[in-house]
């Protein structure tokens, strides 16, 4: 399923770039904004680092040749998502924690399924 793997890579890269530019896209659903909805400096750094990482891994999924390189890029994506789920499981607001962790785990599972079928 290389086409799905490539689409997931493109989506990952695009979302990563988007949160680098606009950290509130991730910070807001995660509850990392202040009372006025702004993203504090420390949260901006965290979100932008996640975005840069995701953009890089997404580009790797998009551009890696089929075979071991593509499978490695997908494995990196899955590992990133699972580590995000583990870290964001510490969010203090239960509703936000459930949502963010569920999205991270769902994305990991989707990428793992696509990657397992990639040649």
ZALUMTOR-280407 format. One line per field, with one value per residue: residue number from 1; residue in three letters; x, y, z of N, C-alpha, C, O in turn. Coordinates in pm, 1 decimal, decimal comma, always signed. Example, Ala and Ser with C-alpha at 12.3 -4.5 7.8 and 13.67 -1.06 7.14 Angstrom:
<atoms>
num: c(1;2)
residu: c(ALA;SER)
n.east: c(+1319,0;+1285,0)
n.north: c(-569,0;-225,0)
n.up: c(+780,0;+708,0)
ca.east: c(+1230,0;+1367,0)
ca.north: c(-450,0;-106,0)
ca.up: c(+780,0;+714,0)
c.east: c(+1320,0;+1290,0)
c.north: c(-330,0;+3,0)
c.up: c(+780,0;+787,0)
o.east: c(+1423,6;+1340,9)
o.north: c(-331,9;+113,8)
o.up: c(+846,5;+803,9)
</atoms>
This chain:
<atoms>
num: c(1;2;3;4;5;6;7;8;9;10;11;12;13;14;15;16;17;18;19;20;21;22;23;24;25;26;27;28;29;30;31;32;33;34;35;36;37;38;39;40;41;42;43;44;45;46;47;48;49;50;51;52;53;54;55;56;57;58;59;60;61;62;63;64;65;66;67;68;69;70;71;72;73;74;75;76;77;78;79;80;81;82;83;84;85;86;87;88;89;90;91;92;93;94;95;96;97;98;99;100;101;102;103;104;105;106;107;108;109;110;111;112;113;114;115;116;117;118;119)
residu: c(UNK;UNK;UNK;UNK;UNK;UNK;UNK;UNK;UNK;UNK;UNK;UNK;UNK;UNK;UNK;UNK;UNK;UNK;UNK;UNK;UNK;UNK;UNK;UNK;UNK;UNK;UNK;UNK;UNK;UNK;UNK;UNK;UNK;UNK;UNK;UNK;UNK;UNK;UNK;UNK;UNK;UNK;UNK;UNK;UNK;UNK;UNK;UNK;UNK;UNK;UNK;UNK;UNK;UNK;UNK;UNK;UNK;UNK;UNK;UNK;UNK;UNK;UNK;UNK;UNK;UNK;UNK;UNK;UNK;UNK;UNK;UNK;UNK;UNK;UNK;UNK;UNK;UNK;UNK;UNK;UNK;UNK;UNK;UNK;UNK;UNK;UNK;UNK;UNK;UNK;UNK;UNK;UNK;UNK;UNK;UNK;UNK;UNK;UNK;UNK;UNK;UNK;UNK;UNK;UNK;UNK;UNK;UNK;UNK;UNK;UNK;UNK;UNK;UNK;UNK;UNK;UNK;UNK;UNK)
n.east: c(+81,7;+180,4;+83,5;-103,7;+71,5;+239,5;+54,2;-12,3;+236,5;+260,4;+46,4;+131,4;+368,4;+261,9;+91,2;+281,1;+440,4;+243,7;+188,8;+429,8;+427,5;+186,8;+141,0;-84,8;-262,5;-208,9;-158,7;-392,9;-605,3;-476,9;-477,8;-277,0;-272,2;-303,1;-531,3;-634,1;-620,7;-379,0;-59,2;+175,7;+529,5;+699,6;+534,5;+502,8;+761,1;+780,9;+566,7;+646,3;+883,8;+785,0;+638,0;+841,2;+981,8;+779,5;+732,6;+976,5;+984,2;+753,2;+819,5;+1023,2;+872,5;+728,7;+920,5;+1106,0;+1262,9;+1087,9;+1077,0;+1327,5;+1402,8;+1164,9;+1002,9;+1144,0;+1114,6;+838,6;+822,6;+955,7;+768,8;+553,1;+672,5;+716,5;+450,1;+351,0;+519,2;+441,4;+178,1;+230,4;+363,7;+177,1;-20,1;+3,5;-128,2;-319,5;-600,8;-869,7;-1051,9;-920,9;-680,9;-765,4;-857,0;-627,0;-441,6;-583,8;-593,6;-319,7;-255,6;-432,3;-331,7;-79,5;-149,2;-280,8;-67,9;+106,4;-36,8;-53,0;+221,0;+299,6;+211,0;+349,6;+593,9)
n.north: c(-119,2;+135,0;+382,8;+476,0;+496,5;+699,1;+908,5;+938,6;+1018,9;+1265,9;+1403,9;+1405,5;+1556,5;+1800,4;+1873,1;+1888,0;+2103,5;+2300,0;+2326,2;+2420,7;+2675,8;+2772,0;+2720,9;+2695,0;+2520,4;+2264,6;+2310,0;+2420,4;+2213,9;+2042,5;+2172,1;+2349,7;+2620,7;+2961,8;+3149,1;+3336,5;+3210,8;+3216,7;+3081,6;+3000,0;+3079,5;+2849,6;+2635,1;+2690,9;+2637,2;+2359,8;+2260,1;+2350,8;+2207,7;+1945,6;+1973,3;+2026,8;+1787,1;+1608,9;+1705,8;+1644,4;+1360,8;+1299,4;+1389,4;+1208,7;+970,5;+1026,1;+1047,1;+836,6;+553,7;+257,1;-32,0;-122,0;+142,6;+294,7;+147,3;+191,1;+468,4;+479,3;+328,8;+501,5;+708,7;+581,5;+525,4;+788,6;+878,7;+703,0;+767,6;+1032,6;+988,4;+866,3;+1072,5;+1286,4;+1171,4;+1264,8;+1503,6;+1744,9;+1787,2;+1577,5;+1536,7;+1657,3;+1519,9;+1254,8;+1292,3;+1386,3;+1179,1;+965,1;+1042,1;+1039,0;+766,5;+645,1;+746,9;+629,0;+358,2;+354,7;+432,5;+220,4;+3,5;+75,1;+88,1;-176,0;-296,1;-183,8;-207,0)
n.up: c(+0,0;-94,9;-187,6;+4,7;+219,3;+123,5;+104,1;+375,9;+466,4;+332,7;+450,7;+716,5;+694,8;+606,1;+820,6;+1023,3;+932,2;+941,3;+1218,6;+1305,0;+1199,9;+1304,7;+1611,3;+1777,4;+1657,6;+1748,1;+2017,7;+2129,8;+2120,4;+2294,2;+2531,8;+2595,2;+2595,6;+2713,7;+2928,4;+2751,2;+2513,7;+2387,5;+2293,3;+2522,3;+2557,7;+2625,3;+2555,7;+2285,7;+2191,2;+2240,4;+2077,8;+1824,2;+1795,0;+1785,4;+1551,4;+1359,8;+1371,3;+1287,6;+1029,4;+906,3;+930,2;+789,2;+529,2;+480,1;+469,1;+243,9;+42,9;+56,8;-93,0;-203,2;+10,8;+252,8;+337,2;+323,5;+496,8;+732,9;+764,6;+806,8;+1039,9;+1211,1;+1216,7;+1344,1;+1592,3;+1681,5;+1708,4;+1904,9;+2116,6;+2152,0;+2238,3;+2484,8;+2623,0;+2612,7;+2762,5;+3011,2;+3024,5;+3201,8;+3181,7;+3159,3;+2934,7;+2718,5;+2727,8;+2667,9;+2403,7;+2260,9;+2305,7;+2192,1;+1920,0;+1856,5;+1898,3;+1715,7;+1474,3;+1478,0;+1457,4;+1207,4;+1037,5;+1090,8;+986,8;+715,4;+660,2;+703,2;+481,6;+283,1;+28,1)
ca.east: c(+0,0;+267,6;+10,9;-153,5;+189,3;+282,4;-47,5;+6,2;+357,9;+229,3;-38,7;+217,2;+457,1;+181,4;+49,3;+400,9;+473,3;+137,7;+201,4;+548,6;+383,4;+76,1;+140,7;-216,6;-333,3;-192,0;-161,8;-529,9;-672,3;-405,2;-490,8;-148,7;-286,0;-339,3;-672,6;-675,3;-606,1;-244,6;+31,8;+292,0;+659,5;+744,8;+448,1;+536,7;+885,2;+745,0;+483,6;+726,8;+976,6;+705,4;+605,6;+960,9;+1006,1;+677,0;+756,1;+1090,6;+945,2;+655,6;+893,6;+1090,3;+771,2;+687,1;+1029,1;+1191,9;+1236,6;+1020,6;+1165,0;+1371,7;+1402,6;+1026,6;+957,7;+1210,4;+1048,1;+707,1;+847,6;+986,8;+642,0;+478,1;+740,8;+687,3;+311,0;+335,4;+584,4;+352,3;+67,5;+281,2;+392,7;+53,7;-104,1;+19,9;-204,7;-403,7;-745,3;-904,7;-1112,1;-816,1;-586,6;-822,9;-862,7;-492,5;-384,4;-656,0;-549,9;-183,1;-259,1;-499,6;-239,0;+23,4;-207,4;-302,1;+62,4;+160,0;-107,2;-5,8;+361,9;+314,5;+173,7;+438,5;+701,6)
ca.north: c(+0,0;+252,2;+507,9;+519,9;+536,7;+830,0;+1006,7;+962,1;+1098,9;+1403,2;+1464,0;+1427,0;+1669,6;+1922,6;+1907,9;+1929,7;+2240,1;+2389,3;+2357,7;+2505,6;+2811,8;+2810,6;+2622,1;+2678,7;+2407,7;+2150,7;+2354,0;+2443,6;+2088,7;+1977,3;+2251,1;+2414,3;+2764,7;+3033,1;+3186,3;+3415,7;+3129,5;+3230,0;+2972,4;+3052,8;+3052,7;+2711,3;+2548,0;+2715,9;+2564,4;+2218,1;+2231,5;+2369,8;+2094,7;+1832,5;+2001,4;+2008,4;+1642,1;+1547,4;+1745,1;+1566,7;+1219,9;+1293,7;+1399,7;+1079,4;+874,5;+1065,8;+1040,0;+718,6;+448,7;+139,1;-129,6;-93,4;+286,2;+336,2;+82,8;+260,1;+598,3;+454,2;+286,6;+623,7;+779,2;+507,7;+548,8;+927,1;+888,2;+632,3;+846,8;+1146,6;+939,5;+843,9;+1202,3;+1362,7;+1105,6;+1341,2;+1628,5;+1749,0;+1789,0;+1444,5;+1534,8;+1690,5;+1408,4;+1143,0;+1326,6;+1393,8;+1044,2;+883,1;+1079,0;+990,5;+620,3;+613,2;+776,5;+525,0;+233,5;+372,5;+428,7;+84,8;-83,0;+111,8;+51,2;-321,8;-339,0;-117,9;-297,6)
ca.up: c(+0,0;-95,2;-209,2;+134,1;+296,9;+71,5;+145,7;+519,0;+478,0;+290,8;+553,7;+832,7;+664,8;+599,5;+956,4;+1095,2;+889,8;+987,7;+1360,8;+1321,8;+1168,8;+1393,6;+1719,5;+1839,2;+1596,2;+1838,9;+2157,6;+2175,3;+2156,9;+2403,9;+2653,3;+2622,2;+2575,6;+2836,4;+2939,5;+2634,5;+2393,6;+2330,3;+2324,5;+2593,1;+2496,2;+2641,4;+2474,8;+2144,9;+2161,4;+2236,1;+1960,7;+1702,6;+1785,8;+1737,4;+1411,4;+1277,1;+1367,3;+1203,9;+890,1;+856,9;+915,4;+680,3;+402,0;+461,7;+423,0;+109,2;-55,4;+69,3;-192,3;-147,5;+74,2;+389,7;+370,6;+346,7;+620,5;+844,0;+781,0;+867,1;+1178,4;+1285,7;+1236,3;+1446,2;+1719,8;+1721,4;+1753,6;+2031,8;+2221,6;+2176,9;+2320,2;+2620,4;+2685,2;+2629,2;+2862,0;+3134,9;+3021,6;+3322,1;+3156,7;+3108,7;+2801,2;+2621,1;+2731,2;+2591,2;+2261,6;+2203,3;+2307,5;+2093,5;+1785,7;+1838,5;+1885,0;+1589,6;+1364,0;+1483,4;+1405,0;+1063,3;+971,3;+1102,9;+891,6;+580,7;+647,6;+697,4;+346,5;+187,2;-12,5)
c.east: c(+86,7;+191,9;-44,5;-38,1;+236,7;+182,3;-35,7;+132,1;+333,6;+144,5;+42,1;+307,0;+380,0;+137,6;+168,8;+439,5;+370,0;+153,3;+331,8;+507,7;+278,3;+61,0;+4,3;-295,1;-320,9;-210,2;-304,0;-602,2;-606,3;-417,5;-362,2;-152,2;-321,1;-487,2;-723,4;-659,4;-471,4;-158,5;+154,8;+423,1;+706,4;+662,8;+475,1;+661,1;+855,8;+670,1;+564,7;+828,6;+904,1;+673,2;+723,8;+993,5;+907,0;+694,9;+869,6;+1053,8;+843,7;+721,6;+967,6;+991,9;+730,1;+793,7;+1114,9;+1160,1;+1166,4;+1122,0;+1206,7;+1367,8;+1261,1;+973,9;+1020,2;+1145,9;+912,0;+723,4;+880,9;+858,9;+561,4;+540,4;+714,8;+546,2;+290,0;+404,0;+502,5;+236,3;+111,6;+305,0;+264,4;-46,4;-93,8;-56,0;-303,8;-554,2;-787,5;-962,1;-1008,5;-714,7;-639,1;-819,6;-723,3;-428,2;-452,5;-611,5;-409,2;-180,1;-324,1;-406,1;-127,6;-27,7;-227,4;-170,0;+123,4;+93,7;-59,1;+137,2;+383,7;+281,9;+260,1;+552,0;+836,6)
c.north: c(+126,5;+383,1;+561,5;+568,1;+674,3;+939,4;+1040,1;+1044,9;+1243,7;+1474,0;+1495,4;+1548,5;+1801,3;+1966,6;+1955,3;+2072,7;+2339,5;+2424,0;+2431,1;+2651,3;+2860,7;+2707,4;+2598,5;+2562,9;+2280,7;+2193,3;+2370,2;+2313,5;+2017,2;+2053,9;+2321,8;+2564,0;+2830,2;+3073,2;+3265,9;+3338,6;+3141,6;+3112,8;+3031,9;+3005,7;+2908,9;+2613,4;+2567,4;+2637,1;+2415,6;+2183,9;+2247,5;+2257,7;+1970,1;+1851,4;+1980,4;+1860,1;+1573,9;+1583,1;+1662,4;+1420,3;+1204,1;+1301,5;+1268,8;+974,2;+901,6;+1033,3;+914,0;+617,6;+330,3;+42,9;-84,6;+54,8;+335,2;+274,5;+149,4;+395,3;+580,9;+411,0;+407,3;+702,1;+712,5;+531,8;+690,9;+939,2;+818,3;+707,2;+971,9;+1103,6;+921,2;+976,9;+1280,3;+1294,7;+1176,1;+1474,2;+1630,4;+1742,8;+1656,8;+1443,4;+1563,9;+1577,2;+1292,2;+1170,9;+1322,8;+1255,3;+955,3;+914,9;+1025,3;+838,9;+579,4;+637,2;+672,0;+395,1;+243,7;+364,7;+288,5;-9,9;-52,5;+67,2;-97,8;-374,5;-274,0;-212,7;-237,4)
c.up: c(+0,0;-112,3;-77,5;+221,3;+252,8;+111,1;+294,4;+544,1;+440,9;+395,9;+679,2;+811,9;+664,7;+739,3;+1038,6;+1060,4;+942,0;+1135,3;+1392,3;+1302,3;+1268,4;+1505,5;+1784,0;+1779,1;+1679,4;+1984,3;+2210,3;+2209,9;+2275,0;+2535,5;+2692,7;+2594,5;+2708,7;+2830,3;+2819,8;+2503,7;+2325,9;+2374,0;+2393,7;+2529,7;+2506,1;+2559,5;+2325,8;+2104,4;+2146,6;+2108,1;+1832,3;+1685,4;+1734,4;+1589,2;+1319,4;+1262,4;+1273,7;+1057,2;+830,6;+834,1;+802,0;+543,6;+375,1;+412,0;+278,8;+5,3;-50,0;-40,8;-125,1;-86,5;+212,4;+428,2;+402,0;+476,0;+743,6;+869,8;+847,8;+1013,4;+1266,2;+1315,1;+1347,8;+1583,8;+1770,6;+1777,2;+1887,4;+2145,3;+2252,9;+2267,5;+2464,7;+2692,9;+2712,0;+2722,9;+2997,3;+3133,3;+3137,6;+3297,9;+3090,9;+2967,5;+2694,2;+2612,5;+2647,2;+2441,4;+2197,7;+2198,7;+2203,4;+1951,0;+1759,7;+1817,7;+1753,0;+1470,9;+1360,5;+1422,4;+1254,3;+987,0;+977,2;+1003,1;+749,4;+559,4;+637,3;+558,3;+239,6;+151,1;+15,2)
o.east: c(+68,9;+232,7;-33,3;-49,9;+270,6;+222,2;-47,7;+134,1;+380,5;+168,1;+23,3;+320,1;+427,8;+146,1;+158,3;+467,8;+404,9;+133,2;+342,2;+548,3;+280,7;-21,9;-19,2;-386,4;-412,4;-269,9;-331,1;-656,4;-671,2;-372,4;-340,5;-48,5;-363,0;-558,8;-842,8;-681,5;-450,0;-182,0;+230,5;+426,8;+748,8;+716,9;+470,7;+665,6;+900,7;+706,1;+552,5;+856,8;+956,5;+680,2;+708,9;+1028,5;+945,4;+674,4;+859,8;+1088,1;+848,3;+683,9;+974,2;+1024,5;+700,6;+761,3;+1189,7;+1044,0;+1183,5;+1237,9;+1130,9;+1332,5;+1241,3;+908,1;+954,8;+1124,9;+874,8;+646,3;+839,2;+842,2;+507,8;+468,8;+693,5;+525,0;+218,6;+353,4;+495,0;+201,1;+38,3;+270,4;+245,3;-147,4;-173,5;-49,2;-365,3;-628,2;-745,5;-925,0;-1009,4;-668,1;-566,2;-783,8;-704,9;-367,1;-385,6;-593,6;-382,5;-109,9;-275,5;-402,1;-85,4;+42,6;-194,1;-161,4;+184,6;+160,4;-28,4;+171,4;+476,5;+321,4;+246,8;+599,6;+938,9)
o.north: c(+214,4;+485,0;+681,1;+669,8;+757,7;+1050,1;+1156,2;+1130,6;+1334,5;+1590,8;+1600,3;+1632,9;+1901,8;+2084,9;+2051,5;+2153,4;+2450,5;+2539,2;+2496,6;+2739,0;+2976,2;+2616,9;+2491,4;+2511,5;+2198,3;+2121,0;+2336,0;+2302,8;+1941,0;+2005,8;+2350,7;+2626,5;+2763,8;+3035,1;+3263,3;+3393,4;+3084,1;+3052,5;+3106,2;+2905,8;+2851,0;+2519,5;+2471,6;+2577,7;+2352,4;+2089,3;+2165,6;+2216,9;+1897,9;+1756,6;+1922,3;+1813,8;+1491,5;+1498,7;+1615,8;+1362,5;+1106,2;+1228,4;+1223,2;+896,8;+809,5;+996,1;+887,3;+598,8;+306,5;+37,9;-16,9;+87,9;+409,7;+341,9;+161,9;+432,8;+659,2;+452,6;+414,2;+755,6;+780,4;+556,0;+710,8;+1002,4;+869,5;+710,2;+1013,0;+1174,3;+956,6;+991,4;+1333,9;+1355,2;+1149,9;+1549,9;+1528,3;+1697,3;+1627,6;+1357,5;+1500,2;+1542,5;+1237,1;+1083,9;+1262,3;+1218,7;+878,7;+823,9;+971,9;+789,3;+488,5;+556,8;+630,4;+330,1;+150,4;+298,1;+243,0;-93,5;-143,8;+14,5;-142,3;-485,4;-303,9;-289,1;-299,9)
o.up: c(+84,3;-56,5;-50,6;+289,6;+336,8;+147,4;+333,7;+632,4;+509,5;+426,6;+740,9;+900,5;+717,3;+772,4;+1114,6;+1148,9;+982,1;+1173,8;+1495,9;+1378,6;+1310,9;+1495,9;+1840,0;+1843,8;+1681,1;+2064,0;+2325,4;+2319,9;+2346,7;+2639,4;+2810,4;+2572,5;+2803,4;+2737,7;+2789,9;+2395,7;+2219,2;+2478,7;+2331,2;+2457,9;+2406,0;+2500,9;+2248,6;+1996,7;+2050,9;+2037,9;+1741,1;+1572,8;+1649,5;+1511,0;+1211,9;+1153,8;+1190,7;+970,0;+717,1;+731,0;+727,4;+452,0;+260,9;+322,0;+202,7;-107,5;-144,0;-77,0;-5,5;-127,8;+281,9;+541,4;+498,0;+555,1;+847,1;+985,1;+935,2;+1099,8;+1381,8;+1424,6;+1435,4;+1681,0;+1890,2;+1880,7;+1973,7;+2257,5;+2368,7;+2361,9;+2557,0;+2810,2;+2821,1;+2758,9;+3087,3;+3230,2;+3168,2;+3385,1;+2979,0;+2887,4;+2588,9;+2504,0;+2564,7;+2362,0;+2092,0;+2098,3;+2134,1;+1870,1;+1652,1;+1729,6;+1685,8;+1377,7;+1252,6;+1345,1;+1181,3;+883,9;+880,6;+942,2;+672,7;+453,6;+569,7;+522,4;+121,0;+235,1;-12,7)
</atoms>
